[in-house]
């Protein structure tokens, strides 16, 4: 980090701590040349993600919208709120870590289904029935049969 007093590029961190807001790190630094001290803040850079909908329109990624879908799917199951939050956090982190600026709604749905499948078959089927737009009982039964077959193997 460049010293704001003498422009020296060799400075050392003498103290680090979490800032009051909890979203950044406060660092006290000292310059090796002029011995002046100064403070810097380090904050996570969040890349805004656009979601490409099936109709081609784009909208901003909304974690709460995704979480609402997860909560609806988990209604009256054994899945705790903490588990639902963790799933949403993991999906959001995976999207952020991909460093992509655009992601399809289909990809997000697949992430949700994969996560729900590991938590509860019931929640998975509920989500899949809406996400994949099951049109009739045969489609619904085919998905249940698929789950039962996977469970046996």
N, C-alpha and C positions, 0 to 999 in steps of 0.2 A: 504494500500500500504506500502510495506516495505521500510524503510529509507535506502538509499544507503550509508549513512555515518556510522550509528551505528547498522543497522539491526533491529531496533525497528519496530514492526508491527503496532503501533498506530500512524498514521499520520493524519493530518487534511487538508482538502482542504481550502485554503485561497482565491483563485480566480479561476474562470472558464470563459473561453471565446472561441469562435469559432476560430480555427486556420486559417491562411491566405488562405489555399487551400479550405476551406469550407467543407472538408470531415472529419475533426477530431476536437476534443475538447482539448484545451490546459488547463491544470490544474496546478496551483502553489500550492505546498503542504509544510507544515511545520511539522517537527518532534516534538512530545511532550517531548521527552527525551533530545536530543542534541540541539534542537532549530534551526537546519540547515534547509534551504529551498531548494527545488528542483522542477523540472518541469516534468510532465508526459503528455503523449498524449493518448487520447482515440479515437479509430477508429472503425467504424462499420466493423464487420467481414462478408464478403460476401462469402457464400458457393457456389463454382462453381457447376452449374447444368448441367448434361448431359441429352440430349434429346434422347429418344429411338425412332427411326424412325419405320415406318411400316415394313420395310424390316429387322429390327433387328439391323441395324447399329446404332452407337451412335455418336452424335456430340455435341459440346458445345452449350448451350442455347445462342441464339443471339437475343437480344431485338430488334435490328434494323430490322432483318428479319421479326419478328412478326409485327412490326410497318409498314413495307412496305406492308404487306398483308392487314392490317387494312386500310391504306391509299388508296390502290387500290379499296377496297370494298366501300369506302366512296366517291369515285370520283364523282364530280358533285352532291353532296347531301348537305344538310344544316348543316352537322356536321363540327364543327370548328377543326382546327389543335390542339387547346388546349384540346378539348374533346378527340381527337384521342390519344394524348400524355398521357392524364390522364388514359385512358383505358389501354394503354400499361404499364404505371407505376403501376396501380392497379394489373394487371395480374402478372407482374414481382414481386411485393411485396408479392402477395399471394403465388407464387412459393417459394420465399425466406423464407417466414414465415412458410411454411410447413416443413422446415428443411430436406427435402428429397434431396438426391444427384442425383437421377434420376427421370425423369418424361417422360411420353409418349407424342409423338407429338399429339396424339388423345386428351389427356387431355388439352393440350395447345389450340388446336383448339376449344374444347368445351368451354373453358373460353372466347375465342375471340367471338364465336358465341353468348354466353349469354350476353356479354357486348354490342355487336353490336345490338342485338335484342332490348335492352333497349334504344338504340340511334336512330335506323332507320331500318324499315322493309326492305327497299331497300338494304341497306348495308348488312344486315343480309343474305338476299337471295343471293346476289352476292357472299359473302364469302362462304355460305353453298354450292352453286352450284360448286365451285371449290374444297372446302374441302371434300365434300361428293361425289365428282365426278359424278354429275348428268349425266346420259348417254343419256337421251331423254327428250322430252317435257313433258311426263307424270309424270316423277319424279319431274320436275320443278313445274308443276301445282299442284302436291300433296302437296308440301311444301308451296306454296302460299295459297292453300285451308286451310291448317292447321293453318297458320297465321290468315287468315280471321275468321276462326272458333274461335280461341282463343280471338280475338279482340271483337267478339260479346258476349262472355260469361263473 
